[in-house]
Amino acid sequence: MAISDEKFKKVIEAMSKSIVNKILEKQTSLLRRVANEDPKASLELIVEMLKAEVLSKEGS
């Protein structure tokens, strides 16, 4: 049984969203830990995360 291109595309999109959500959860968890220990470092981490987000948007 072959999977149609459209179905395959939907599966890949769902997997991508799941992976992105897991990454965001991990980043949030790390950010909370950093914020509790060093507020300045948490701001630096936020800046780096935003830079990565902008670069990923520019690339797509």
C-alpha positions as CSV (number, residue, x, y, z in Angstrom):
1,M,0.0,0.0,0.0
2,A,1.5,3.3,-1.1
3,I,1.1,6.5,0.9
4,S,0.1,9.5,-1.1
5,D,2.4,12.5,-1.3
6,E,-0.2,14.6,0.6
7,K,-0.5,12.2,3.4
8,F,3.2,11.9,3.7
9,K,3.6,15.7,3.7
10,K,1.0,15.9,6.6
11,V,2.9,13.2,8.6
12,I,6.2,15.0,8.2
13,E,4.6,18.4,9.2
14,A,3.1,16.8,12.3
15,M,6.4,15.2,13.2
16,S,8.2,18.6,12.7
17,K,5.7,20.4,14.9
18,S,6.2,17.7,17.6
19,I,9.9,18.1,17.5
20,V,9.7,21.9,17.6
21,N,7.4,21.7,20.6
22,K,9.8,19.4,22.5
23,I,12.7,21.7,21.8
24,L,10.7,24.7,23.0
25,E,9.8,22.8,26.2
26,K,13.4,22.0,26.8
27,Q,14.5,25.6,26.1
28,T,11.8,26.9,28.6
29,S,13.0,24.4,31.2
30,L,16.6,25.5,30.8
31,L,15.6,29.1,30.8
32,R,13.8,28.7,34.1
33,R,16.9,27.0,35.6
34,V,19.2,29.7,34.3
35,A,16.9,32.5,35.5
36,N,16.9,31.2,39.0
37,E,20.7,31.2,39.2
38,D,21.8,34.1,37.0
39,P,19.2,36.6,35.7
40,K,21.8,38.3,33.4
41,A,22.6,34.9,31.8
42,S,18.9,34.3,31.3
43,L,18.6,37.5,29.3
44,E,21.6,36.5,27.2
45,L,20.0,33.1,26.6
46,I,16.8,34.8,25.5
47,V,18.7,37.0,23.0
48,E,20.5,34.0,21.6
49,M,17.2,32.1,21.2
50,L,15.6,35.1,19.5
51,K,18.6,35.3,17.1
52,A,18.2,31.6,16.3
53,E,14.5,32.1,15.7
54,V,15.1,35.1,13.3
55,L,17.7,33.2,11.4
56,S,15.4,30.2,11.0
57,K,12.6,32.4,9.7
58,E,15.0,34.0,7.2
59,G,16.1,30.6,6.0
60,S,12.6,29.4,5.3
